[in-house]
Amino acid sequence: MKRFLLLACILAVPAVAQAQLYKWVDKDGRVTYSDQPSPAQQSKQLNVSPGPGTPQKSALELDKDREKVRQAEKDKSKVSDEAAKKAQADQENCNRAKAALATVTAGGRIATYDAKGEPTFLTDEQIEAERVKAQKTVDEACKSP
């Protein structure tokens, strides 16, 4: 009984693969394709079957196609990872620039170190110049794309 059922299924597969396709144009001029003929319009029967003229890909070609897809996905993943790293670096630069601006605008005495390593305190004009520079850096580092 199982053999008979298996044989019936195997014989039914080519019938499904040889399915008929119907084409017709409706009253609005739209072309319609269906597996059932149109009840209202005259249908043209199209025979569509994957016959011997249809090129079949070998297993090697299928493997090459799959490898191309995998490589494309890997490249896409690499690009998105690089974009995420760049966004993180940009955020860190923005945070550093904001911290520098906060230091300059907080008030108090600010010192720099000369070549000998000795502190030199900035004047009010120098502090204001540093604040303007720090604000420009924040504007550049924290701009939205």
N, C-alpha and C positions, 0 to 999 in steps of 0.2 A: 504494500500500500504506500509506504514511504517513497519507494522508487517511482511509483506512478505519479505521485504528487510532485516529486522533484523533476521528473521528465515534463510534466505539464507546465511547470514554472519556467523551465528552460525554453520550451517551445513558445511560451507566451512573450518572452523578452523581445524577440525580433519584431513581433507585431506591435509592441509599444514603441520600439525604436523607429518603426515605419509609420508613425502617426501622420495623419493628414492635416493639412493646413488650408484654411479657406480665406480668401481675400475678397472684399467687396467695398464699394464706395457708397456711403449713405447719402441721403437727400441734401445734406449740408456740404457735401464734397469731401468729407473725411474718409480716409482709407482706414479700414479696420481689418485686422487679422484675428482669426479665431480657429479653435479646433472644431467648432460646430458651424454648419452652413447658416447663412442668414435666412430667417423665415420671410422677411419682407423683400429683400433685394436679391438680384441674381448674383450668386457667388461663383468665384473662380477657384477651382481646386488646385492647390499647389502641392507637389510631391517633394517633400523634404526628407532626405534620409542621409545619414552619414555613410556614404558609399565608399567604394575603393578609391575614388578621386580625392577624398578628403585626406590631407596629409596627417598622419599620426606621429606624435613625437615619441622618440625613443626614450628609454629610461635615462640615458646619459643626458639628453637634452632637457628632460624634466628636472634632473638633479642640478644642471647648470642654471635653469630658471629659478629653482628654489634657492640656490646659493646667491644669485643676484638679489633676490628679495631679502635674504638674510643680511647681505652686505649693505643694502640700502637702509634697512632698519637699524643696523649698527651705526652707519654714518649719521642717520637722523638722531639717534640716541647720543652720539658724540657731540653733535652740534648743540643739542638741548643741554647737555652737561656743561659745555663750554659757556653757553649763555647764562646758565645758573651761576657758574663760578664768577663770571664777569659781573653779574648783578650783585653778588655777595661782596666782591671787591669794591664795587662802586658804593655800596652801602657803608662799608667800613671806612672808605675815604671820606664820605660825607660825615660820618660820626666823628672822625678825627678832626675834620675842619671845624665842625661845630664846637668841639672841645677846645680847640685853639682860640676860636672866637670868644668863647665864654671866659677863658683865661684872661684875654686882653680887655674885655669889657667889665670884668668883675671889679676892677679898681685895685688900688694898692700899688706897691712898687714892683716893677718887673725888671729883671736883670738878664743880661746876655753875658756870655763868657768870651773873653778875648783869646788871642793866640796863646797866651801864657796860662790860660785856665782861670784867670781872675775875673770875678763878676764886675760887670759895668752896668749901672742902673740907667734905665731909659728915662728921657725927659718926657714931659706931657705931650709935646709935639711928636716925638718918636712913638709914643704909645698910641696916639691917634692915627699915625701913619700905619702902624702895625694892625690896628683895629680895622682900618679901611682895607688893607691887604687881606686880612682874615675874612672879612665880609665877602670880598670878591671870590676868595677861595671857596667859601661855603656856597655862594651862588653858582659857581661852576660845578662843584662836586655834587651838589644836591639837586641839580636840575632834573626834572622828569623827562624821560625820552619821549 
